[in-house]
């Protein structure tokens, strides 16, 4: 299934995408795309529904984040060797983990806002994992049993905040609008091999990132199991898993987002995001 959340900001409703691409309203069956709705039992019940019996949603309706604001929004740094190289950082021996602010989650086509005082706002196409049931101290061989599905994340990052202000990377990762998710949450049964998905990001019509999840240093199953050794993952939590090369920081000279820029972000089987960039106006 392809699950979505549609409607005005703060008033999104749950839906699914039928075989023709029409969004169907799931409000009569679940309250939202969140922890309870993402359990294996709930997903099985939703999959058994006949989409043609569900109300159709008008074409062009805004899409929100494909999962309701998560309790935990965890990110993995330097998870592609070639991205580590362009960042002039060593390939990690264990996953590098940091947090993104849950309230930076937004819709896939919502505007990206450059933070106040920013001069180095950057882009990162990433595969995001959505957890489907509580995971704590789990084994890698069983880790995908705890995954509900996958979506696109554009891990927007302010590099000066991240690397030049001391302390944790999260300083550059959690500003408002820095976590667009979607357009769809695609359940794992629809993804034949999550470690072989093409990843692209176009900036102003020019392809700047062109990679694949097959070049991850630490794969999806390893990441879910590894993170569960340090914290409890709950249904609805999101893990964004790192980016291939082609970010602005790695260009010579570096290129950063500016007001008026546009991005198209895609992963095979997971759809596309389309974003405009604006300056902070507060």
C-alpha positions in Angstrom: 0.0 0.0 0.0 0.9 3.6 -0.4 -0.4 5.6 2.6 -0.7 9.3 2.6 -2.0 12.2 4.8 -3.9 14.9 2.9 -5.4 18.3 3.7 -4.5 21.6 5.2 -1.6 21.9 7.6 -2.6 20.7 11.0 -5.8 19.1 9.7 -4.5 16.2 7.7 -6.6 13.1 7.2 -5.3 9.6 6.4 -5.6 8.1 3.0 -4.3 5.5 0.6 -3.4 5.7 -3.1 -5.3 3.3 -5.3 -4.1 1.6 -8.4 -5.1 4.5 -10.6 -3.2 7.0 -8.5 -6.4 8.4 -6.9 -6.2 9.2 -3.1 -8.9 7.5 -1.1 -10.0 8.7 2.3 -9.3 6.3 5.2 -10.9 8.5 7.9 -13.7 6.0 8.6 -11.2 3.3 9.4 -8.2 5.0 11.2 -7.7 8.3 12.9 -4.3 9.1 11.3 -1.2 7.5 9.9 0.6 7.0 13.2 1.7 4.4 15.7 -1.5 2.5 16.1 -2.4 2.5 12.4 1.0 1.2 11.5 0.9 -2.0 13.5 1.0 -5.3 11.5 -2.6 -6.0 12.4 -3.8 -2.6 11.4 -1.9 -2.7 8.1 -3.4 -6.1 7.3 -6.9 -4.7 7.8 -6.3 -1.7 5.6 -4.8 -3.9 2.9 -8.0 -6.0 2.9 -10.2 -2.9 2.1 -11.6 -2.4 -1.4 -10.3 1.1 -2.3 -13.2 1.6 -4.7 -15.5 1.7 -1.6 -13.6 4.6 -0.1 -14.3 8.3 -0.8 -12.1 9.8 -3.5 -10.0 12.9 -2.6 -9.9 15.8 -5.1 -6.9 15.8 -7.3 -4.4 18.5 -6.3 -5.2 18.3 -2.6 -2.1 19.2 -0.5 -0.2 16.2 1.0 1.1 16.4 4.5 3.9 14.3 5.9 3.1 10.7 5.2 3.3 9.9 8.9 2.0 12.0 11.8 4.6 13.8 13.8 6.9 11.0 15.1 7.9 10.6 18.7 11.5 10.0 17.6 13.1 11.3 14.4 16.5 9.7 14.2 19.1 10.3 11.6 22.2 8.4 10.5 25.3 10.4 9.4 28.0 9.6 6.8 26.3 6.3 5.8 27.6 6.4 2.2 31.4 6.1 1.8 31.5 8.5 -1.1 29.5 11.1 0.8 32.0 10.7 3.7 34.8 11.4 1.2 33.2 14.5 -0.2 32.7 15.7 3.4 36.4 15.1 4.2 35.4 12.8 7.0 36.5 9.1 7.7 34.1 6.2 7.0 32.5 5.4 10.3 33.2 2.1 12.0 29.7 2.2 13.6 26.6 4.2 12.6 26.7 7.9 13.6 23.4 8.8 15.1 21.8 12.1 15.8 18.3 13.6 16.2 16.2 15.7 14.0 13.4 17.7 15.7 10.1 15.9 15.3 8.4 19.3 14.7 10.5 19.9 11.6 8.5 17.2 9.8 6.3 18.6 7.0 4.7 17.7 3.7 6.7 16.6 0.7 5.9 19.7 -1.4 5.8 22.3 1.4 8.2 25.3 1.2 11.7 24.9 2.7 12.5 28.0 4.8 16.2 29.0 5.2 16.7 29.7 8.9 17.5 33.1 10.4 21.2 33.8 10.1 21.9 30.8 7.7 24.4 31.0 4.9 24.9 27.3 4.4 21.6 25.5 4.1 22.0 22.2 2.2 20.0 19.3 0.7 20.2 15.5 1.2 18.0 12.9 -0.5 17.5 10.0 2.0 15.6 6.8 2.4 13.5 7.0 5.6 12.4 3.9 7.6 9.0 4.1 9.4 8.8 1.7 12.4 5.6 -0.4 12.8 6.0 -2.0 16.2 8.0 -1.6 19.4 11.7 -2.6 18.9 14.1 -3.0 21.8 17.2 -5.2 21.8 16.2 -6.9 18.5 18.4 -9.0 16.2 19.4 -7.9 12.7 17.9 -11.1 11.2 14.5 -10.1 12.5 14.8 -6.3 12.2 12.6 -5.9 9.1 9.7 -7.5 11.0 9.6 -4.2 13.0 9.4 -2.0 9.9 6.1 -0.7 8.6 7.4 0.9 5.4 9.6 3.5 3.8 9.4 7.0 2.4 11.6 9.8 1.1 13.2 12.3 3.4 15.0 15.4 2.3 17.3 15.9 5.2 17.8 19.6 5.0 20.9 20.7 6.9 22.5 24.0 7.9 26.2 23.2 7.6 27.5 26.1 9.6 25.2 25.3 12.5 26.0 21.6 12.2 29.9 21.8 12.0 31.0 25.2 13.0 29.1 25.9 16.2 30.4 23.1 18.4 28.6 20.3 20.1 26.1 18.0 18.4 25.2 17.9 14.7 21.5 18.4 15.7 22.0 22.1 15.7 22.0 22.1 12.0 19.3 19.5 11.5 16.1 20.5 13.2 15.0 24.0 12.0 11.4 24.3 11.0 10.7 22.7 7.5 13.9 20.6 7.6 12.2 17.3 7.5 9.8 16.8 4.6 8.5 13.2 4.4 6.5 11.6 1.7 4.7 11.8 -0.6 3.8 8.2 0.3 4.6 5.8 3.1 5.1 2.6 1.0 4.6 -0.6 3.0 7.5 -2.9 3.0 5.7 -5.6 1.0 5.8 -3.3 -2.1 9.5 -2.9 -2.0 11.3 -5.9 -3.5 14.8 -4.9 -2.3 15.2 -1.9 -0.1 19.0 -2.1 -0.6 18.7 -1.5 -4.4 16.7 1.8 -4.8 17.8 4.6 -7.0 18.0 8.0 -5.3 18.1 11.4 -7.1 17.9 15.1 -6.3 17.6 17.9 -8.9 18.4 21.5 -8.0 16.8 24.1 -10.3 16.5 21.4 -13.0 20.1 20.1 -12.7 20.8 16.6 -11.3 23.1 17.0 -8.3 22.6 13.7 -6.5 22.3 10.3 -8.3 22.9 7.3 -6.0 21.5 4.1 -4.7 20.7 2.5 -1.4 22.9 -0.4 -2.5 26.0 1.7 -1.5 24.9 2.2 2.1 27.6 1.4 4.6 25.1 0.1 7.1 21.9 -1.3 5.6 18.3 -0.9 6.8 18.1 -4.1 8.9 21.5 -3.4 10.6 20.4 0.2 11.5 17.1 -0.8 13.0 18.7 -3.5 15.1 21.7 -1.3 16.1 19.5 1.7 17.2 17.3 -0.7 19.2 20.3 -1.5 21.4 20.4 2.1 22.7 16.8 3.2 22.8 13.3 1.8 22.3 11.8 2.4 18.9 8.0 2.8 18.8 5.5 2.5 16.0 5.5 5.7 14.0 9.1 6.6 14.8 11.2 7.6 11.7 14.8 6.8 10.9 16.4 8.6 8.0 19.4 6.7 6.8 22.0 8.9 5.1 22.7 10.4 1.7 24.8 9.6 -1.4 27.3 12.2 -2.7 26.3 15.4 -4.4 25.4 17.7 -1.5 26.2 21.4 -1.8 28.9 21.3 0.9 30.9 18.8 -1.2 30.9 20.9 -4.4 33.9 23.0 -5.5 33.2 25.7 -4.7 30.3 24.8 -2.3 26.8 25.6 -3.3 24.0 26.3 -0.8 20.3 26.9 -1.1 19.0 30.4 -1.6 15.5 31.9 -1.9 13.9 31.0 -5.2 15.6 27.7 -5.6 13.6 24.6 -6.4 14.3 20.9 -5.7 12.9 17.6 -7.0 13.7 14.6 -4.8 13.0 11.0 -5.8 13.6 7.4 -4.8 12.6 4.4 -6.9 9.1 3.2 -5.8 8.7 6.0 -3.2 7.5 8.9 -5.5 8.9 12.4 -5.7 9.0 15.6 -3.6 8.9 19.1 -5.1 10.0 22.0 -3.0 10.5 25.7 -3.3 13.0 27.6 -1.1 12.2 30.8 0.8 14.1 33.0 3.2 13.0 33.3 6.8 10.7 36.3 7.1 10.2 36.5 10.9 
